């Protein structure tokens, strides 16, 4: 009888403890209300570029076929370089599975493209003319068509111009594909200034003084490049005219003349000045 009473007491005490724990934990629970908002994300426009189609009946050489092939490749790389676009390439397995000899707008849509660029080219004399047609894949509507003509040797610039036109049409922003870059390049024991297209092609030297040329800075009008050079021993600032690569000394003050910069109006140039106990950015006529 005593054992039964002990068991009952123990059971009762466990129930009481359980209730206390639940009551205490309930006092610490906060009733929080809120609303989850959908996070906005940027999705690039999916675009495709078909191979260039030769539309003239004239005979073309093997070199011409290389230009045609490269033109499509350049345009694809240009558009794919932009954060606005995502390139949708041709899927040969998809064509084989769907038993397609050539891609249609519906086929491109099934691959996920939103826009399609068709290219046509011909070679009048020593020139090349490329016309592009831009389509909305979903509606099947031609948005824009435009042709460009240039010398065959300048076909890369022509394709970059087409890329700029497509970006302007679809986004309203100017493209960057005709941009050029200037940089210092190590050649043996010297550093010379070079210029190239934004994608690294058409590289050519700007300086050839067998010295150290660094810190190139472009003026606002795009006509001059300001840089630091050791061609006269001490570092001085020079201005290079892009039309003929002529060089003019613009700052040879005592101390280190480095890090040139030009004011937005192009009237003043600045240099980083490092003398004993002094530092600053003195201004002088550009």
WOGIQUI-V358871 format. One record per run of one state. SS is the DSSP state (H for helix, E for strand, - for the rest). FROM is the first residue (numbers start at 1). LEN is the number of residues. Records with the same first field share a line. If there is no record, write none. Layout:
BEGIN
SS=FROM-LEN  FROM-LEN
END
This chain:
BEGIN
-=1-1  28-17  55-7  82-3  88-4  98-7  112-3  123-4  137-4  172-8  188-2  198-6  206-6  219-5  230-6  242-5  252-4  263-5  276-2  286-1
H=2-26  62-20  92-6  105-7  152-20
E=45-10  85-3  115-8  127-10  141-11  180-8  190-8  204-2  212-7  224-6  236-6  247-5  256-7  268-8  278-8
END
